[in-house]
């Protein structure tokens, strides 16, 4: 995003200037790798890379196109995930499985109209799930699970906008530790 110029009044909270990018580019790559370490242990790794740019912005308040005035918000350069799945030896009741998941996301820029240089900080998350499946129930099967998300209770931002002098940052946080 870019700030409007001319007669824009910064201290009026009803006067917010948002407009679309005229041209943006997103290039990137993803790679996933899954390997069976043993018959009951599987490891899955994933990596993503993004290269983004906003080449120009069509500002409806000026006749000219602004060159390189903005960044593409919420687009981290790097992200990584790892999943470890373990199936316990059979014990006659059902199928007991454990999943442990880790994800890491780099910092990303967010929409800033007043001052550049604010970022959504990078973060790391740990999740786990222990499930007992293939339980006989009448004519079918059922499963039960114990799960936890964001086990480290990481405080992290999902996105953000910084444009109001009376409220310099508006940003939703990701979920704290949850379990069920």
C-alpha positions, 0 to 999 in steps of 0.5 A: 500500500501507499499513502495518499498525498495532497489533501489527505488528513492524517488525524481524521480516523474516517479518512483511510486511503487504501487502493490496489497495486497496479502490478505485483509479482510473486515468484517462488518454489516449494519442495516436499520430501517424505521418507519412511524411516521405518515401517512405523515412522514417517518424516515429512519435510516442506520448504517454501520460498517467496520472492515478491514485489509491487512494481507500481501502484495506481493511486486514484488521487494522483494522475501518475503511477507511483514506482516501487512505493509498496511491498506485498504484505504477509508474504514471508521469504521462507517457511518450513514444516516438519511432520513426524508420524509414528504408528505404535505396535498393534496391541489389539484395541485399535491403531495408536498413532502419534503426530508431532508437527513443527512449523517456522515462518520468516518475518513478513512486511505488513501494510504500512501507510504512515511509516515503513519498516514495520514487520510481522515477526517470524514465529515457530509453532509446535503441534501434536496429536495422539489418536486411537483409531480403528475402534470397533463400534457396531457396524463401523469404526471410530477414533478418539484423539488428544491434540494440542496446537501451539504447544509453546504458547507462542504469541504471533501476528498473522497480519497487520496494518499500520496506518492510523495516527490514533492507533498505530497498529492493528493486527490479529494474533494467531491462536494461543495454546489450544488442546482437546 
